[in-house]
């Protein structure tokens, strides 16, 4: 079925995302349980891993569109896990900045591997013709490719 409006296209794309995560989501689910990471912690780690510079808790709250108390609880838990460090802010020694640790980057890397494995299960279930059509559609979008690990 072809979408006739952007709304229908968005709905179909949401169904595709659901099918990928529901039908082949076992690697991600297993990873989340094994790593004992919550979705909020994972999102925060992903934001921190994309930054080249430290960020304040307030800045992270803004990036995540969450309240300061919620992000403070997330950061406390991530600090206990060793995924994030609080460091003295260079501009204001009274303030603390957040920096992702190597252990935090490892959580993000392992999540990306689990997600890729789940997507691979979905793609493996497609016919050759469906794979060609999907490749053509994705090629037209000119999506950025992930950096080599």
C-alpha positions, 0 to 999 in steps of 0.5 A: 500500500502506498501512502498518499499523504505525509501523515499516512507515510509517517504512520507506515514508517512508524509501523515499520519501526514497530515491526523491526523492534517487535519482531526482532528486538530480542538483542536490544531487550537482552542487552538492556536487561544484561547491562541494567540500563534504563531507556532514560539512562541510555538516551542520556549516554547517547547524548553525552557520547555525541558531545565533544565537550562536557555539559552541565546537568541543566544542559543535558536536561534541555537536550533530553527535554526532561526536568532537572530533578529527573535528569539529576536522578538519571545522572546519579544512577549513571555515576554510580555505574561508572558511566559518567563523571562529574567534573569541576566546570572550567568556567565556574568552579562551583558548577559541575560538568558531566563527561561520559566515561569509557565504560559509558561509551562501551554501553552505547557501543554495545547498544548499537551492536544489539540494535544492528543485530535486531535490524539484521534479523528483520532484513534477513526476513525480507525477500530479495525483491524487498531488499532491493526496493528498500535499498533503493528507497534508503539510497534516495534519502541519502541518510548519513552512514554511521562512523566506522567503529 
